[in-house]
Amino acid sequence: MLLNSLLDEDLTWLGTIGDRAEYVAGAVLIADGTEQADFFILLSGRAAVVGAGAVLAHLEPGDVAGEISLIDGLPASATVMLTAPGQVMRVQRAPLLVRLESGDGFAFRFHRAVTKILAARLRGSNLRASPAGVEAQRAITHFEVA
């Protein structure tokens, strides 16, 4: 979780470049394929990440959205929509990028936290892999035993 990885002073700074707002269920924070100008932190409520016609993930308080576009600068790869009313902090991209490029302690802590988030999401995707993935694991296990 991003918030647990940052210092109080980091959170205070994020608050200076972010705006808190209440959102209703059904509100779209990020639309698939759009240029993404902001980074979002879910403070309360729930959200769903939807892509390729399926729910890819559920977000809970403390989770973030928009981190992929923040990193690669490309349009959003999924839609993020609130599934329950909640409060969200919308962090402005431009000042965040300037701070991240500074190489200070905040930049290190932020990048490390986002890397952990992405790694956890990738592991989750791997666990939900198709039966072909299960078959591949069976084959690997077979060869390890032999």
N, C-alpha and C positions, 0 to 999 in steps of 0.2 A: 504494500500500500504506500502510495506516495506520501501522504501526510505524516505517517510514522517515521519516514526516512529523513524528514527535514527538521531543522532546528526551529525554535520559536521565532527567531529573527528572520528566518527564511519565510515562514508562514506570514509574518507581519508584512514583509516586503511583497509577497504575492497578493496580499490584501490591498496593497496600494495600487496595483495594476489590474486588479480584478473587480468585478461587480457582482454582488449577490442579488439573485432574483428568485422569486417564487414562480414555479411552472406548474401547469395543470397536466393531468394524465393525458397523453396523446400529443403533447408538445414535442416538436422535432428540434433537437439541438444541432444535429448534423444530418445533412441529406447526402446520400450516396452520389458521388460524382461531382460534387460542388467544390469549388475552391474553399479551403478551410482557413479562416482568418483567426480563429480562437481555439483555445485549449480549455476544457471544461473539467471541473471537479464536482462530483455529486456530493452534496452535503447532507441531504436527506431525500427520502423517496426511493424509487427504483426506476431503472431504465433497461431497455433492451437494445442490443446491437443486432441489426437485421441486415443480411446480405445474401445475395443469390437465392432469394425466396425463402430463407430460413432464419430462425433466431440463432445467432452465433454465440451470444453470451448475454448474461444478465448482469447488470451493474447495481451495486449497492452503495450506501454512503461510504465515502472515502475513495471510491473508484474514479478513474479518469477516462476522458474521451477526447479524441483529437490528437492523441500522442503520435500516431503514425504520420499524419500529415505535418505535424510539427517537425518531425525528424526528417522526412524525405521531401517535403515541400510540394507533394503531389495532391491532386483532389482526393476527397474522402473516399475510402474504400468500402464504406458501409453507412447505413442510416442508424442514428442513435435517437431513440424516442423514449420519453418518460412513460412508464406503465403505471405509475402512481404519482400523485402530486408530490412535489419536492422542491427543495432549495438547491440552486446550482450556482457555483462561482464560475463566471466566464472570465478567463484570463486573456488579456490582450497579447496577441502573438508578437508584435514588433518589440516591445520592451523586454519580453521574456527572452526572445532570441538574442538581443543585445547582451543581456546578463549571462546567458548560457555561453556566448562566445568570449566572455571575459576570462573564463578559465578559473574563476575564484572557487571557493569552497562550496558555494551554493550550486554552481554549475556541476561540480563533481557529484554532489549528493543528489541533485535532480536527475542527472543522466543515469546514475547508478540505480535509482529507484525506478525510472522508466524502463531500463534494461531488465530489471527483475520482473516488472509487470508484463513486459512482452514475452519474456521467457516462460512465465507461468501460463500465459495465454497459449503459447505454442505447445507447452506440455499438455494442457487441457485438450487442445485440438488433436494432438497425437493419441491421447487416450480414447478419444471419440472416433478414432480412425475406422475405416471400413473393414469388413471381414478380410479383405486382402491383407491388411496390416496384421491381423491376427494370424493369418496363414504364414506370412513372412516370419513372424516371431516364432511360430512352431518350427519352421525350417531352420532358423538360426539355432534354436535350442537343440534340435536334432543333431546339427553339425558340431555343436559344442560337446555333446555327449560322446560322439564317435571318436 
